[in-house]
Amino acid sequence: MTAPGGENVRMLYCRCAFARVVPDDVKADVLAGLAASGGGFEAVADLCEMAARRDPHLADLAALAGSGQTLRIAACWPRAVRGLFHLADAPLGEAGVEILNMRTLPAERVLDGMLRGDAAAVAASAQGRDEEAAKQSAAGRIAALGDLPARTPLEDAR
Amino acid sequence: MTTLAARQPRVVLYEGAGAEPLPAPERAELVAALLDRGYSVTLAHEGAAPAASGGAFVVVGRFAGRAPQVEAAGEPVTVHDATGRSAADVVTAVEGARGARPLNAPGAADAWKPWFPVIDPARCTNCMQCLSFCLFDVYGVDSEHRLRVENPANCKVNCPACSRVCPDVAIIFPKYHAGPIDGAPVAEADVGREKMKIDISALLGGDLYARLRERSSEAKNRFSRERSADQALAERRRCLTKLADAAAIPREVLDALPSPEEIQRKAAVAAERAAAALAGRAAAGET
């Protein structure tokens, strides 16, 4: 399965359907972005649930990552995702696996990682802080300040 | 005890040769609807014909009345033509095709919430403290005497207590609300902090639990009329509340603990298994 960027990439999306630890809007926007990307992907209702049953499909996916393909996973903390695959007897190698954290990253950054292989988004997923998103957020606040009316209502009232 | 089928039922949404792709918003809506019902979905864009493997039982696509041949090994696969159908219609058709295959559906009254410990293999030192601590047989050891989560479905929902007795911060509950228990990076402070010691004897307030239960059902029993016993009860209740708060053990879990004798027995069995595992590791020259 080939990702939009042309790389030999397999994408996996976790819906985390049994809990509310991933923001609903992030889950929805990431899924919408993947669906609009023109590429194929795997989607699972809940990676935890699947790991608990030791679903052999996880071993298939882990094997892909070990065979020269890249497996990109949109889920939660990388440490948890690796632990889940390990529990399912399908340990992920270090190479060929990129995990994007929907608990902490905005949807656009997750999609940067999933569709474009943005290394900074992958790194931010593991660290829990995203310098790029912080920069964008700060730039957004400055831009918003620029949108403020020149005269405030209080000044108008004087 | 919840028994889980080996595979989650999977739907293939095929948009390769012979199928008309869904518009992106409809594709997202359909995939979301299937996931929220508990299915896995493979969105396949490639291949001359849809392939169904790995638990897939139905292939969905807009085939315009020309249902394709499906490459499938093993179980029979249903092909559903979604031409002109809404996402809700397709989900209904998939439910019909599933037949008697088990499905753990999120939100269903009998759904099993996947709450269980996950071991961080990079941190776990196989000290077996969690195995000794857990009274619900969640943990076990593999053939090489390494710790493993043997019965995830035995775990008590929302109880992360074993993660707090782990000296290496190696136990993750992915659906917990805060780090590092949720899998967030482990800070030095998490490792250095004094480990919570939860003496199993603290949980042996089974007599207290029995009394609490009696008290709630028989408010006027003799015990409740004795002031000194009342004081003792209040004190122990405070202790247990502290324990519950400190270890984040849900009250329902404490209330559901077995009798003191059963706790003693289970604790002894768990300790024996942990000791055997440690001995096995030592004999194999592993630490």
Interface residues (C-beta under 8 A of the other chain):
Chain A: M1 T2 R15 C16 A17 F18 A19 V21 A28 L31 A32 L34 A35 A36 G38 G39 G40 F41 E42 A43 V44 A45 D46 L47 C48 E49 M50 A51 A52 R53 R54 D55 P56 H57 D60 C76 W77 P78 R79 A80 V81 R82 G83 L84 H86 L87 P91 R103 A126 Q127 G128
Chain B: L4 A5 A6 R7 Q8 R10 E15 A24 P25 R27 A28 V31 A32 L35 D36 R37 G38 Y39 S40 V41 T42 L43 A44 H45 E46 G54 G55 N104 P106 A111 W112 K113 P114 W115 F116 V118 I119 D120 P121 A122 R148 V149 P152 A153 I172 P174 K175 Y176 H177 G179 D182 G183 A184 P185
